[in-house]
Amino acid sequence: MATETSITRQAPYIEALGEQYGKDLTALTATRMPTAGYAPTVAGQDQAQLDAYTKATTAGQGIGAYAPYLTQAGAYSGPTGYQPFMSPYQQQVIDETLKQYDTQSAKGITGIGLQAAKSGNLGGGREGVMRSEYQNQSDMNRAMLNAQLLQQGFGQAQQGANAAYGQQMQMAGAAPKFQGQDIATLGSAGAIQQAQEQATLDAQREANRMYAYDPYERLGYMGAGLGNILGGMQGQYNTTVAPNQSALQQAMGILGTGIGAYKTFT
């Protein structure tokens, strides 16, 4: 009995494609992929961001920006806080005012003498009493005028100190706000630059990844196309092989024929 072997083969060009695909796949996967070229990277801080951090953490610029103004406000609130606001010409004003007062007071003494002369009491006891009373009153008025001038100068200086205290307190509140705005502006501008740098790094990383994966993608396309071809085509060549029977196979065939004939005869 003959043995037949049927071999179904694809077209030669398809077999060549499959063979080439296998070679390319083996060679490609045998080399390690250069992943370092497209590893994720983070853009560093922009100089504006660094400046913002420096301002925010430097004493007197970000942290504690209000401190100098509070210190100055404290100097204006103490018992001697008014002194820087005293007029440097105050004593001159007082001296000139008292001088004018003394001139007017002297005229009053002269008037008492004239009155005493008219009344015939010039040099008498009545004139002395009038002069004494007038002088006492004049001295008292002079002292009060001096005190009023001093009090007026002190009051003006105190008002100046209070105004300066309020200004310093306002600055203590405004300085951190303005500093914060500067810091925020620097941080925002730096963040924009950092985002741009990060976008550039990401784009470069994606370009490197595409370059590294290009051979794999092309080989994948080839494999997918080859699979579609193989799935849609039947074998193009069918070969039947009938090998020669051996002596034993021939003997068994004759024996089988004889047995069949005997069964038919009986």
Backbone as numpy.savetxt, mean C-alpha at the origin, in Angstrom:
# Nx Ny Nz CAx CAy CAz Cx Cy Cz
-4.89 -81.65 -41.91 -5.76 -80.46 -41.91 -4.86 -79.24 -41.91
-5.12 -78.33 -42.80 -4.30 -77.12 -42.93 -4.70 -76.08 -41.87
-3.71 -75.31 -41.38 -3.92 -74.22 -40.41 -3.77 -72.90 -41.14
-4.80 -72.07 -41.03 -4.78 -70.77 -41.70 -4.64 -69.65 -40.66
-3.77 -68.71 -40.94 -3.57 -67.52 -40.08 -3.91 -66.28 -40.89
-4.86 -65.49 -40.39 -5.29 -64.28 -41.09 -4.70 -63.06 -40.39
-3.97 -62.25 -41.08 -3.34 -61.05 -40.54 -3.98 -59.83 -41.18
-4.57 -58.95 -40.36 -5.19 -57.72 -40.85 -4.25 -56.55 -40.58
-3.87 -55.84 -41.56 -2.93 -54.74 -41.43 -3.53 -53.46 -42.00
-3.07 -52.32 -41.42 -3.49 -51.03 -41.94 -2.62 -50.67 -43.15
-3.03 -49.57 -43.75 -2.27 -49.10 -44.90 -0.85 -48.77 -44.46
0.11 -48.95 -45.31 1.51 -48.70 -44.95 1.75 -47.29 -44.39
1.10 -46.25 -44.95 1.37 -44.89 -44.46 0.84 -44.70 -43.04
-0.27 -45.45 -42.72 -0.80 -45.36 -41.36 0.13 -46.07 -40.39
0.64 -47.21 -40.81 1.59 -47.93 -39.96 2.84 -47.08 -39.73
3.25 -46.36 -40.77 4.42 -45.49 -40.63 4.15 -44.36 -39.64
2.92 -43.82 -39.72 2.55 -42.77 -38.77 2.57 -43.28 -37.33
1.99 -44.47 -37.13 1.98 -45.05 -35.79 3.37 -45.31 -35.27
4.23 -45.79 -36.14 5.61 -46.06 -35.72 6.32 -44.76 -35.34
6.09 -43.72 -36.15 6.72 -42.43 -35.86 6.17 -41.82 -34.57
4.88 -42.00 -34.38 4.24 -41.49 -33.15 4.85 -42.14 -31.92
5.05 -43.43 -31.97 5.65 -44.14 -30.85 7.06 -43.67 -30.57
7.84 -43.45 -31.61 9.20 -42.97 -31.43 9.21 -41.56 -30.81
8.36 -40.68 -31.35 8.32 -39.30 -30.83 7.86 -39.26 -29.38
6.86 -40.07 -29.05 6.34 -40.10 -27.69 7.41 -40.59 -26.72
8.12 -41.63 -27.11 9.19 -42.17 -26.25 10.29 -41.14 -26.04
10.69 -40.47 -27.11 11.76 -39.49 -27.00 11.34 -38.27 -26.19
10.11 -37.82 -26.36 9.65 -36.62 -25.67 9.50 -36.86 -24.18
8.91 -37.98 -23.81 8.69 -38.25 -22.38 9.96 -38.71 -21.68
11.00 -39.00 -22.43 12.25 -39.40 -21.79 13.01 -38.19 -21.23
12.64 -36.98 -21.66 13.31 -35.75 -21.20 12.43 -35.03 -20.21
13.05 -34.59 -19.13 12.29 -33.89 -18.10 11.85 -32.52 -18.60
10.62 -32.17 -18.31 10.09 -30.90 -18.77 10.72 -29.75 -17.97
11.14 -28.64 -18.62 11.78 -27.52 -17.92 10.75 -26.64 -17.20
10.27 -27.12 -16.08 9.21 -26.40 -15.36 9.69 -25.11 -14.71
11.01 -24.95 -14.51 11.50 -23.74 -13.85 11.20 -22.49 -14.67
11.09 -22.65 -15.97 10.85 -21.49 -16.83 9.47 -20.91 -16.68
8.52 -21.65 -16.18 7.17 -21.12 -16.01 6.64 -21.38 -14.61
7.55 -21.42 -13.65 7.13 -21.51 -12.25 6.52 -20.17 -11.83
5.51 -20.16 -10.96 4.89 -18.90 -10.53 5.91 -18.00 -9.83
5.89 -16.71 -10.14 6.75 -15.72 -9.50 5.90 -14.55 -9.06
6.37 -13.87 -8.01 5.64 -12.73 -7.44 6.47 -11.48 -7.65
5.84 -10.44 -8.18 6.53 -9.18 -8.40 6.88 -8.54 -7.07
8.08 -7.98 -6.98 8.50 -7.30 -5.77 7.77 -5.98 -5.57
7.91 -5.41 -4.39 7.26 -4.14 -4.11 7.88 -3.02 -4.94
7.02 -2.14 -5.41 7.48 -0.98 -6.15 8.14 0.00 -5.17
8.99 0.90 -5.70 9.67 1.87 -4.84 8.68 2.75 -4.10
7.57 3.09 -4.76 6.55 3.90 -4.09 5.96 3.16 -2.90
5.77 1.86 -3.03 5.29 1.08 -1.89 6.31 1.05 -0.77
7.59 0.93 -1.12 8.63 0.96 -0.10 8.68 2.32 0.60
8.51 3.39 -0.18 8.48 4.72 0.42 7.28 4.88 1.34
6.14 4.34 0.93 4.95 4.41 1.78 5.18 3.66 3.08
5.81 2.51 3.01 6.09 1.74 4.22 7.06 2.50 5.13
8.08 3.13 4.51 9.05 3.89 5.30 8.37 5.05 6.01
7.52 5.78 5.30 6.83 6.91 5.92 5.88 6.44 7.01
5.23 5.32 6.76 4.25 4.83 7.75 4.91 4.35 9.02
6.14 3.86 8.94 6.80 3.28 10.11 7.88 4.17 10.70
8.12 5.34 10.12 9.13 6.26 10.64 8.49 7.21 11.64
9.09 7.33 12.80 8.56 8.21 13.84 8.55 9.65 13.34
7.42 10.31 13.55 7.29 11.69 13.13 6.75 11.87 11.74
6.75 10.82 10.93 6.22 10.90 9.58 4.89 10.17 9.45
4.83 8.99 9.97 3.57 8.24 9.97 3.13 8.00 11.40
3.89 7.16 12.09 3.62 6.90 13.50 4.07 8.10 14.33
3.17 8.62 15.14 3.53 9.74 16.02 3.71 11.06 15.31
3.09 11.23 14.14 3.23 12.50 13.41 2.65 13.66 14.20
1.77 13.37 15.13 1.12 14.41 15.93 1.96 14.85 17.13
2.97 14.07 17.49 3.70 14.30 18.73 4.31 15.70 18.84
5.00 16.23 17.82 5.59 17.57 17.98 4.56 18.65 18.26
3.38 18.51 17.68 2.35 19.53 17.87 1.76 19.44 19.28
1.64 18.23 19.79 1.16 18.09 21.17 2.18 18.66 22.15
3.44 18.44 21.87 4.48 18.99 22.74 4.43 20.52 22.77
4.28 21.10 21.59 4.22 22.56 21.52 2.95 23.08 22.17
1.84 22.37 21.97 0.59 22.78 22.61 0.72 22.73 24.12
1.43 21.75 24.63 1.65 21.67 26.07 2.46 22.85 26.59
3.40 23.33 25.80 4.18 24.49 26.22 3.33 25.74 26.32
2.28 25.82 25.51 1.40 26.99 25.54 0.32 26.90 26.62
0.17 25.74 27.22 -0.90 25.56 28.20 -0.43 25.65 29.65
0.86 25.75 29.88 1.37 25.82 31.24 1.23 27.21 31.84
1.67 27.39 33.09 1.56 28.69 33.77 2.41 29.78 33.12
3.40 29.39 32.37 4.24 30.38 31.67 4.00 30.38 30.17
2.91 29.73 29.75 2.65 29.62 28.32 2.37 30.94 27.65
1.95 31.94 28.42 1.61 33.24 27.83 2.86 34.07 27.50
3.98 33.75 28.14 5.15 34.62 28.05 5.64 34.85 26.63
5.67 33.81 25.75 6.13 34.09 24.38 5.26 35.08 23.63
4.05 35.37 24.16 3.11 36.23 23.44 3.01 37.62 24.07
3.82 37.86 25.09 3.86 39.21 25.66 4.53 40.15 24.66
3.96 41.33 24.52 4.52 42.30 23.58 5.89 42.78 24.09
6.88 42.80 23.24 8.20 43.28 23.66 8.22 44.79 23.92
7.15 45.47 23.50 7.08 46.93 23.69 6.15 47.31 24.83
5.71 46.32 25.58 4.71 46.60 26.62 5.26 47.57 27.68
6.47 47.33 28.14 7.02 48.19 29.18 7.20 49.61 28.67
7.58 49.74 27.41 7.72 51.08 26.84 6.37 51.80 26.80
5.34 51.04 26.44 4.00 51.62 26.42 3.58 52.06 27.82
3.86 51.20 28.80 3.49 51.53 30.18 4.25 52.77 30.66
5.54 52.79 30.39 6.34 53.94 30.84 5.85 55.24 30.22
5.56 55.22 28.94 5.08 56.43 28.28 3.71 56.84 28.79
2.86 55.87 29.02 1.52 56.18 29.53 1.62 56.81 30.92
2.43 56.25 31.80 2.59 56.79 33.15 3.25 58.17 33.13
4.14 58.35 32.16 4.77 59.66 32.03 3.72 60.71 31.70
2.85 60.38 30.77 1.78 61.31 30.43 0.84 61.53 31.61
0.62 60.48 32.34 -0.23 60.59 33.53 0.41 61.53 34.55
1.69 61.36 34.79 2.38 62.21 35.74 2.34 63.67 35.32
2.45 63.91 34.02 2.37 65.29 33.52 1.01 65.89 33.83
-0.05 65.09 33.58 -1.38 65.59 33.87 -1.61 65.75 35.37
-1.03 64.84 36.16 -1.17 64.93 37.61 -0.49 66.19 38.15
0.66 66.54 37.59 1.37 67.75 38.02 0.55 68.99 37.74
-0.17 68.96 36.64 -1.04 70.09 36.35 -2.12 70.23 37.42
-2.56 69.13 37.94 -3.57 69.18 38.99 -3.03 69.81 40.26
-1.78 69.54 40.62 -1.15 70.14 41.79 -1.04 71.66 41.61
-0.68 72.03 40.39 -0.57 73.47 40.11 -1.93 74.14 40.25
-2.95 73.48 39.84 -4.30 74.03 39.94 -4.71 74.24 41.38
-4.29 73.31 42.27 -4.62 73.45 43.69 -3.94 74.71 44.26
-2.70 74.97 43.84 -2.00 76.18 44.32 -2.68 77.43 43.85
-3.14 77.43 42.62 -3.84 78.60 42.10 -5.14 78.83 42.85
-5.86 77.74 43.11 -7.11 77.89 43.86 -6.84 78.42 45.27
-5.78 77.92 45.90 -5.44 78.37 47.26 -5.05 79.84 47.26
-4.36 80.26 46.19 -3.96 81.67 46.12 -5.17 82.57 45.95
-6.12 82.14 45.15 -7.33 82.94 44.94 -8.15 83.04 46.21
-8.16 81.96 47.00 -8.97 81.96 48.21 -8.21 82.50 49.42
-6.96 82.88 49.25 -6.17 83.42 50.33 -5.62 82.36 51.25
-5.59 81.11 50.82 -5.09 80.02 51.67 -3.76 79.46 51.18
-3.07 80.22 50.35 -1.82 79.73 49.80 -0.82 79.52 50.92
-0.31 78.33 51.01 0.66 77.98 52.05 0.01 77.62 53.36
-1.31 77.64 53.40 -2.01 77.33 54.64 -2.28 75.84 54.79
-2.88 75.49 55.92 -3.16 74.09 56.19 -4.17 73.49 55.26
-5.11 74.29 54.83 -6.13 73.77 53.92 -5.51 73.37 52.60
-4.56 74.22 52.11 -3.89 73.90 50.86 -3.09 72.61 51.00
-2.46 72.39 52.16 -1.68 71.18 52.38 -2.55 69.93 52.38
-3.74 70.08 53.01 -4.66 68.93 53.02 -5.12 68.61 51.61
-5.40 69.63 50.83 -5.88 69.42 49.45 -4.77 68.76 48.60
-3.55 69.28 48.80 -2.45 68.69 48.06 -2.23 67.21 48.45
-2.33 66.90 49.73 -2.12 65.53 50.21 -3.20 64.60 49.68
-4.45 65.07 49.76 -5.53 64.22 49.25 -5.39 64.00 47.74
-5.05 65.07 47.06 -4.91 64.96 45.61 -3.78 63.99 45.25
-2.65 64.11 45.97 -1.51 63.27 45.65 -1.82 61.80 45.93
-2.49 61.56 47.06 -2.85 60.17 47.38 -3.76 59.58 46.31
-4.72 60.36 45.92 -5.65 59.86 44.89 -4.91 59.67 43.55
-4.03 60.60 43.26 -3.26 60.49 42.02 -2.37 59.25 42.04
-1.73 59.02 43.17 -0.87 57.84 43.26 -1.68 56.55 43.11
-2.86 56.56 43.72 -3.72 55.37 43.61 -4.15 55.17 42.16
-4.54 56.25 41.52 -4.96 56.15 40.11 -3.79 55.69 39.23
-2.61 56.21 39.56 -1.43 55.82 38.79 -1.14 54.33 38.93
-1.27 53.81 40.13 -1.06 52.38 40.38 -2.11 51.54 39.67
-3.34 52.01 39.71 -4.40 51.28 39.02 -4.18 51.28 37.51
-3.74 52.44 36.99 -3.46 52.51 35.55 -2.34 51.55 35.17
-1.31 51.50 35.99 -0.21 50.57 35.73 -0.69 49.12 35.76
-1.53 48.80 36.75 -2.06 47.44 36.86 -2.95 47.10 35.67
-3.75 48.06 35.25 -4.62 47.83 34.10 -3.80 47.55 32.83
-2.74 48.32 32.68 -1.88 48.11 31.50 -1.22 46.74 31.55
-0.77 46.35 32.75 -0.16 45.01 32.89 -1.19 43.91 32.63
-2.39 44.10 33.20 -3.43 43.10 33.02 -3.86 43.00 31.57
-3.91 44.14 30.91 -4.27 44.14 29.49 -3.24 43.38 28.67
-1.96 43.62 28.95 -0.91 42.89 28.24 -0.96 41.39 28.52
-1.21 41.05 29.79 -1.30 39.63 30.14 -2.49 38.97 29.45
-3.61 39.67 29.44 -4.80 39.11 28.79 -4.59 38.87 27.31
-3.95 39.84 26.66 -3.67 39.66 25.24 -2.71 38.50 25.00
-1.70 38.39 25.86 -0.76 37.28 25.73 -1.45 35.95 25.97
-2.36 35.92 26.95 -3.09 34.69 27.25 -3.98 34.29 26.08
-4.61 35.27 25.47 -5.43 34.97 24.29 -4.56 34.41 23.16
-3.39 34.99 22.98 -2.48 34.48 21.97 -2.05 33.05 22.25
-1.77 32.76 23.54 -1.38 31.41 23.91 -2.52 30.43 23.67
-3.75 30.82 24.01 -4.90 29.94 23.78 -5.11 29.68 22.30
-4.96 30.73 21.50 -5.12 30.55 20.06 -4.04 29.62 19.50
-2.81 29.82 19.98 -1.71 28.96 19.51 -1.91 27.52 19.97
-2.44 27.36 21.18 -2.72 26.01 21.68 -3.75 25.32 20.78
-4.81 26.04 20.44 -5.82 25.45 19.56 -5.26 25.12 18.18
-4.40 25.98 17.66 -3.80 25.72 16.36 -2.92 24.47 16.39
-2.15 24.34 17.46 -1.28 23.17 17.58 -2.10 21.89 17.71
-3.21 21.95 18.43 -4.06 20.76 18.57 -4.71 20.41 17.23
-5.08 21.43 16.47 -5.63 21.16 15.13 -4.57 20.52 14.23
-3.36 21.01 14.33 -2.28 20.43 13.54 -1.98 19.00 13.98
-2.11 18.76 15.28 -1.88 17.39 15.77 -2.88 16.43 15.18
-4.10 16.90 14.93 -5.10 16.04 14.30 -4.97 15.99 12.79
-4.51 17.11 12.21 -4.43 17.17 10.74 -3.19 16.49 10.20
-2.09 16.57 10.94 -0.82 16.01 10.42 -0.93 14.53 10.10
-1.46 13.68 11.01 -1.59 12.26 10.65 -2.50 12.03 9.45
-3.51 12.89 9.34 -4.43 12.74 8.20 -3.70 13.01 6.89
-2.94 14.10 6.86 -2.20 14.43 5.64 -1.12 13.40 5.37
-0.44 12.98 6.42 0.57 11.94 6.25 -0.07 10.66 5.73
-1.23 10.32 6.27 -1.93 9.12 5.81 -2.32 9.21 4.35
-2.71 10.42 3.92 -3.06 10.59 2.50 -1.84 10.38 1.62
-0.70 10.91 2.06 0.53 10.71 1.29 0.88 9.22 1.22
0.78 8.56 2.36 1.11 7.13 2.41 0.16 6.33 1.52
-1.13 6.67 1.59 -2.10 5.96 0.76 -1.86 6.20 -0.72
-1.50 7.44 -1.07 -1.22 7.75 -2.47 -0.01 6.98 -2.97
1.05 6.97 -2.16 2.24 6.21 -2.55 1.93 4.73 -2.67
1.17 4.21 -1.68 0.83 2.79 -1.73 -0.01 2.43 -2.93
-0.96 3.32 -3.28 -1.83 3.05 -4.42 -1.03 3.09 -5.73
-0.19 4.11 -5.87 0.62 4.20 -7.10 1.57 3.02 -7.20
2.16 2.64 -6.06 3.06 1.49 -6.08 2.33 0.20 -6.41
1.09 0.07 -5.91 0.32 -1.14 -6.20 0.01 -1.26 -7.69
-0.24 -0.11 -8.34 -0.49 -0.13 -9.78 0.74 -0.62 -10.52
1.89 -0.10 -10.14 3.13 -0.52 -10.79 3.43 -1.99 -10.51
3.17 -2.41 -9.27 3.41 -3.81 -8.92 2.48 -4.73 -9.72
1.22 -4.31 -9.88 0.28 -5.12 -10.66 0.73 -5.23 -12.11
1.26 -4.12 -12.65 1.76 -4.16 -14.02 2.95 -5.12 -14.13
3.84 -5.05 -13.16 4.99 -5.95 -13.15 4.55 -7.40 -13.00
3.53 -7.64 -12.16 3.03 -8.99 -11.98 2.39 -9.51 -13.27
1.66 -8.63 -13.96 1.05 -9.02 -15.23 2.12 -9.38 -16.25
3.22 -8.62 -16.25 4.32 -8.93 -17.17 4.93 -10.28 -16.85
5.14 -10.54 -15.55 5.71 -11.83 -15.15 4.77 -12.98 -15.50
3.48 -12.77 -15.29 2.51 -13.82 -15.61 2.48 -14.10 -17.11
2.53 -13.02 -17.89 2.52 -13.21 -19.35 3.77 -13.95 -19.81
4.92 -13.60 -19.24 6.15 -14.28 -19.60 6.11 -15.74 -19.18
5.55 -15.98 -17.99 5.43 -17.36 -17.51 4.52 -18.17 -18.43
3.42 -17.57 -18.88 2.52 -18.27 -19.77 3.18 -18.54 -21.12
3.99 -17.55 -21.59 4.71 -17.76 -22.84 5.70 -18.91 -22.71
6.40 -18.98 -21.58 7.34 -20.08 -21.35 6.62 -21.42 -21.26
5.46 -21.41 -20.63 4.69 -22.66 -20.52 4.22 -23.14 -21.88
3.73 -22.19 -22.69 3.28 -22.57 -24.03 4.42 -23.11 -24.86
5.59 -22.49 -24.71 6.76 -22.97 -25.45 7.14 -24.37 -25.01
7.10 -24.62 -23.69 7.49 -25.93 -23.17 6.47 -27.01 -23.54
5.19 -26.64 -23.57 4.14 -27.62 -23.84 3.86 -27.79 -25.33
4.46 -26.95 -26.15 4.17 -27.03 -27.58 4.46 -28.41 -28.17
5.60 -29.05 -27.89 5.83 -30.39 -28.45 4.79 -31.40 -27.97
4.38 -31.28 -26.71 3.38 -32.22 -26.19 2.02 -32.01 -26.86
1.67 -30.76 -27.06 0.39 -30.48 -27.69 0.38 -30.95 -29.15
1.47 -30.69 -29.84 1.53 -31.15 -31.24 1.48 -32.67 -31.32
2.20 -33.33 -30.39 2.16 -34.80 -30.37 0.77 -35.30 -29.98
0.11 -34.55 -29.08 -1.25 -34.92 -28.72 -2.21 -34.80 -29.89
-2.06 -33.73 -30.66 -2.89 -33.58 -31.85 -2.64 -34.72 -32.83
-1.39 -35.10 -32.97 -1.05 -36.19 -33.87 -1.68 -37.49 -33.39
-1.59 -37.74 -32.06 -2.18 -38.97 -31.53 -3.68 -39.00 -31.69
-4.33 -37.81 -31.45 -5.78 -37.77 -31.60 -6.18 -38.00 -33.05
-5.44 -37.38 -33.97 -5.76 -37.59 -35.38 -5.53 -39.02 -35.83
-4.45 -39.63 -35.33 -4.17 -41.02 -35.69 -5.25 -41.94 -35.14
-5.73 -41.63 -33.94 -6.80 -42.45 -33.38 -8.07 -42.35 -34.20
-8.39 -41.14 -34.66 -9.58 -40.98 -35.49 -9.45 -41.76 -36.80
-8.26 -41.74 -37.37 -8.05 -42.48 -38.62 -8.20 -43.98 -38.39
-7.58 -44.47 -37.33 -7.65 -45.90 -37.06 -9.07 -46.35 -36.72
-9.82 -45.47 -36.08 -11.18 -45.85 -35.72 -12.14 -45.86 -36.89
-11.80 -45.14 -37.94 -12.73 -45.05 -39.05 -12.35 -45.86 -40.27
-11.30 -46.67 -40.19 -10.86 -47.45 -41.35 -10.71 -48.91 -40.99
-11.01 -49.72 -41.94 -10.82 -51.16 -41.78 -9.43 -51.54 -42.32
-9.08 -52.78 -42.01 -7.79 -53.27 -42.51 -7.75 -53.29 -44.04
-6.69 -52.86 -44.61 -6.56 -52.75 -46.05 -5.98 -54.02 -46.70
-5.24 -54.76 -45.93 -4.59 -55.96 -46.49 -4.91 -57.16 -45.61
-5.43 -58.19 -46.23 -5.71 -59.45 -45.54 -4.81 -60.53 -46.16
-4.06 -61.17 -45.38 -3.13 -62.21 -45.86 -3.48 -63.53 -45.21
-3.68 -64.54 -46.01 -3.98 -65.88 -45.50 -2.74 -66.75 -45.68
-2.32 -67.35 -44.62 -1.13 -68.21 -44.65 -1.56 -69.64 -44.39
-1.29 -70.55 -45.35 -1.61 -71.98 -45.21 -0.32 -72.76 -45.20
0.19 -73.06 -44.08 1.49 -73.78 -44.02 1.33 -75.23 -44.49
2.41 -75.81 -45.01 2.43 -77.21 -45.45 2.20 -78.14 -44.25
1.41 -79.23 -44.52 1.14 -80.19 -43.45 2.35 -81.08 -43.21
2.48 -81.38 -41.97 3.57 -82.31 -41.61 3.14 -83.74 -41.93
4.08 -84.66 -41.82 3.76 -86.09 -42.07 2.72 -86.58 -41.10
2.79 -86.22 -39.90 1.81 -86.65 -38.89 0.44 -86.12 -39.22
0.40 -84.80 -39.62 -0.89 -84.22 -39.97 -1.50 -84.93 -41.18
-0.65 -85.29 -42.16 -1.17 -86.01 -43.32 -1.69 -87.39 -42.92
-0.99 -88.09 -42.04 -1.41 -89.43 -41.60 -2.72 -89.35 -40.86
-2.84 -88.34 -40.04 -4.09 -88.20 -39.28 -5.25 -87.88 -40.24
-4.96 -87.17 -41.29 -6.01 -86.87 -42.25 -6.48 -88.13 -42.97
-5.50 -88.94 -43.36 -5.88 -90.19 -44.03 -6.67 -91.09 -43.10
-6.21 -91.14 -41.87 -6.91 -91.96 -40.89 -8.33 -91.47 -40.69
-8.52 -90.17 -40.64 -9.85 -89.63 -40.45 -10.74 -89.95 -41.64
-10.17 -89.91 -42.82 -10.97 -90.25 -44.03 -11.38 -91.70 -44.01
-10.47 -92.57 -43.60 -10.81 -93.99 -43.56 -11.88 -94.30 -42.55
-11.78 -93.67 -41.40 -12.80 -93.90 -40.35 -14.14 -93.42 -40.86
-14.17 -92.35 -41.53 -15.44 -91.85 -42.03 -16.05 -92.79 -43.05
-15.21 -93.34 -43.92 -15.71 -94.24 -44.94 -16.23 -95.52 -44.28
-15.56 -96.07 -43.29 -15.99 -97.29 -42.60 -17.35 -97.10 -41.96
-17.51 -95.89 -41.32 -18.81 -95.64 -40.68 -19.93 -95.58 -41.72
-19.59 -95.04 -42.84 -20.62 -94.95 -43.88 -20.99 -96.37 -44.43
-19.96 -97.21 -44.60 -20.19 -98.57 -45.10 -21.02 -99.40 -44.14
-20.73 -99.35 -42.88 -21.43 -100.20 -41.91 -22.81 -99.65 -41.66
